[in-house]
Amino acid sequence: DYYLLMLEIPGISKENLKVEVLENQMVISGERKHERRNKERDSAWYSERRFGEFQRSFTLPRGIDPEKIEAHYQEGILQLMIPKAEATK
């Protein structure tokens, strides 16, 4: 009845995520903002955390109903339920 797309996007707030459907493309974008820390208390020599904007796009299959796509974001996991159109079921 639907396609399920799951993405791991840890460390990003729901407010900084954007999901758009443009023709046959789904575009997911957002920004992980750099956290300011107290240098005297929390200094790090090396960090592998990435900050900044990101964007990822996916080609949607034919025969879907883009108006009924549902998105849920919890604990760093974005889950998109992409329903098939009635004609393709």
C-alpha positions, -999 to +999 in steps of 0.1 A: +000+000+000+030+024+005+067+028+002+087+034+034+118+056+034+138+058+066+168+081+071+191+085+101+196+122+108+209+124+143+215+157+161+191+178+141+159+193+155+126+189+138+125+226+131+157+224+111+144+197+087+125+203+054+109+177+032+097+188-003+082+170-033+092+187-065+077+169-096+091+133-092+118+142-067+117+142-029+142+167-014+152+164+022+173+193+036+183+208+068+210+223+090+229+211+120+239+242+139+273+245+156+270+244+194+290+270+213+308+256+243+327+271+272+364+266+262+376+266+298+352+238+309+346+217+277+376+218+254+382+191+228+413+184+209+395+166+181+359+163+170+343+143+142+309+161+144+298+178+112+279+211+112+262+230+084+236+225+058+228+193+039+205+182+012+196+148-002+172+140-031+154+108-041+136+100-073+100+089-065+085+059-082+056+064-105+021+058-093+023+074-059+000+099-042+023+129-032-005+147-014-008+120+012+029+115+021+034+113+059+066+122+077+075+113+113+108+123+130+118+109+164+152+103+180+171+111+149+151+089+125+131+104+098+104+080+085+084+088+053+054+068+043+048+073+006+014+059-003+007+043-037-021+058-058-053+038-059-047+030-096-014+013-089-025-009-059 
